Amino acid sequence: MEPPSTPTTTSAPHRRRVALAAAVALAIASGGLAALTGTATAAGEPVTVQYRTSASGATADQAEPWIKVKNTGSAAVQLSQVKVRYYFKADSGSPGYRFACSWAVKGCANITGTFGTLAHPTATADRYLDIGFTSGAGSLAPGADTGDMQLRFYRADWQTVNQSDDYSFGASQTSYANWPKVTAQLAGSTVWGAAPEGNDPTDPPTDPPTDPPAGGQNLFDDFNYTTSSDQRISANGWNVRSNSGGPGVPGATWAPENVTFSSTGGNSVMNMRTSTSGTGESTKQTEVLTKAMKFKNGTYAARVRFADAPVSGPDGDHLVQTFFTINDLKAPMADDYSEYDFEYLPNGGWGESSNILYTTSWETYNPDPWQAVNQHTESRQSYAGWHDLVLTIDNSAIKYYIDGELFGTHDAAYLPERGMSINFNQWLIDFGGLSSSTARSYDEQIDYVLHVKDQVLTPAQVTTKINAYRTAGTNFEDTVSGS
C-alpha cells in the first residue's frame, strides 16, 4: 500500500483541546423518578444506572458520561443483555459524533457505543448513545455493579460540545448516584429510567433496525488461537505472512513469531508486533491475511486497537496500522484491481507530521512511476485505543464507519470487480528521522473480524451479530463461497 494521492472527501478535525471552557450549570436532581414519564422505579427492578460527569462544565471538548450499572435484583444479570441509553441534543452544524472508552473495570474492549436518532425529537434530545456489552463483560451477581465505565463522545470535527440542553447531562453530578435520565433495557425491556417524552427505548427509532438479516454467508473469527503456528489458523483459511516483499522499509522481514494471542477481558485478542532497531535488517513486520480472495460486496467489520506509542523504546518511526481488503495487481493500471483501507499513521508519514487516519478506496495504480487512482477520507487526530471499524460495499457506494459514525462515503466508480482477501498488517514507512539504534516495538491488536456477503449491515447490526456469536460460544465460522 502507498499513500493516497488523490485527495477527495476530507474531514480534518482538530486534535483534542486540553483546556475546558467555563462551566454552564444545569442542575438536575438525582431522584424524582415519579415526576418523569415512562419511568421504571428502582424497587423490585433488576438493574439501576448510576451516573456522574467528569467534565468541568456544560461546554467542553467532549461529553464524558461515566456510568455504572448495578444489579439490584435477586438473580445474576448477563451484561450482554443490558443496553444503557444516554440522550442528548445534537449541536448545530455537527457532522456527527464518535464514541470512545477511556477506561473501564470491565475492559473497554467489552463495551460498545452506537449512536441513533430519536423518532420524536424534543427540546433537549434528538440523538442518543446506546452503550452495550459484549459477552466478555460477563455477568453481575445480585448487589454487584460494573465499576467505573469512563466513557466519552465528541464531535467528529472536534468543535466544542454544548451539553446545557442535553436531556441526560447533569452538571452537578460529580459523584455517582442513581440517574433516571439515563435508561436501561434488559433483554429488550426497559427496566430503569425515563426517556424524553414519546421516545421510550422500545419504540422503533428512525435508524434501521438493529437485528441483522437472518441467514446469508458469513466469515467470523474471534482469533481464539494459541500461537502463530497453531494449525487451526491455516485450517481456518488464514496465512501468517513470512514471505519477503513490500510494503515496508528495505531489508525488513515479516515475522510470524511476532503474531501472538492472549485473553483480554474474557475475549481472545490477536496481537501483531512490529519491532526495529533503526535498520531495515533489524525490522520485523507483521501481517495476517486470508488465503482466499473470495470477498467482494457486503459488510466488513473488525474491532482494532491502534497505538500512538511503542510498547518500549523511543518513539517516532513512521508506522502504518491497518485493516483492509485487497486483490492482486495483475498489471500496472489494471482495471480489475481493488483495495479498501483503514490505515492509521500514529506518527505521521507520507508528508504528514502527526497522527492521521485514512480510509481509501482504490481503482488501480502504477508502482513505477508511481500513479494512483483512488478516493480517500482523512482525519488528523489521535485514534489510540479500541475502535469498531465497519466497511460496507454494495452496487452503489462504499461506506466507512468508525465507532458507529459514518466516516466517509466513496463513489461507485471504485467498486470492486473481483474477489479480495481480508488483511491486517503493521509496517514501517521509514524511521521518521529517528536516528536511535535502541530497540523499540509497536503493537496493533485485533479482537474479531466479520464479513457478511452481499448484505449491508449498520454498525448496530454488526454489534448485534457479534454478540450473538459470542453468546453462542462460536469462535469461528466461514460459510462464504467464492465471489
C-alpha angles and dihedrals in degrees: 000000000000135000115288107257104186110068111206126136102032130177115175111182121188119257117258112292115227100208119073121212123248117286122268104195122225107178115208120174115230098225129040099107093157091060093061125083121240092015128172110204125219097241110098094355120127098223137034129182125224121197142188134164123229093194117105094226149351093275112062146130090264142000112254112194108177112199140192123188114206129196104227094167133087099251135060116270123215106223091211085070093054125090122182119199125204117192127211144159115249114238117245112267095011112151090208141292137269128210127219137173114216097185139339135180088225091049126263089245087068096053125080131193125198128174125219142174122246118240091221112034118208134192090269104033140036099142136044140197116221113206114200140170135231121225087260089073088072124200140307121235117218109289094015127116136200095249120223119350103185100197132172142176132192143181115277089235093048093236119148117291116223110206098172091101097039114120097216099040119107114188093190094049099101094145130044118276137148107285119194094186088076113067130212131203126198116199089342098310123108109243103163141035137000127274123216108283113290094012108093107167091242091060113101109262123218090248120088115279117275096227108098119227114276122246123001131125116298143182115200127167126175090187092237096166136129107222138347088266093055104133091221091069093065092037089056091054103262131129121204099209121242102148120105128252141083161352106067143053115324111271096022119137132208111243119202090187089066090066108087138166132222142156120258120181091342094309126105112240132194115222121201114194125194116192137183144165094207101278132091091239092055094047117104116185131187136223135168120188142162115261092218124071094208103120121102130134121019137058127326121189139170137166106227134180114214122195131211096194136042121259087237139353131034122332129228111084115135098246131181120207114188155181113186150141123230147160130203124282102234094190137353109290091003108176096219095061117117135182133163118189145193102190124175120193106190094184098032125244136168087070095315118121099202143018117321136165122212131194109193134183114199131207097176145307145204113229096202117058089018114246125157137190110195146118124229146179122207139192123194105210140087117288095179111151137034119333135178108229120195128180122185126190125184132152094283111038150359116235130190123200130188119193092344096309125109107251103176143351119208130197129266088243087079098052116133120261098194141014125296140196125244114239146183121187143159121203146152125255089189140314094277094235090302106144097184119121091200112123116252135172137198129205132211116184131201123199100184144334128218135185123181111190119232094347125107109214126188117235088255090054090050090054091049092050093049091049090051092053092049095044088053091049092241112157098175140014131166118176096146115128124203117295 
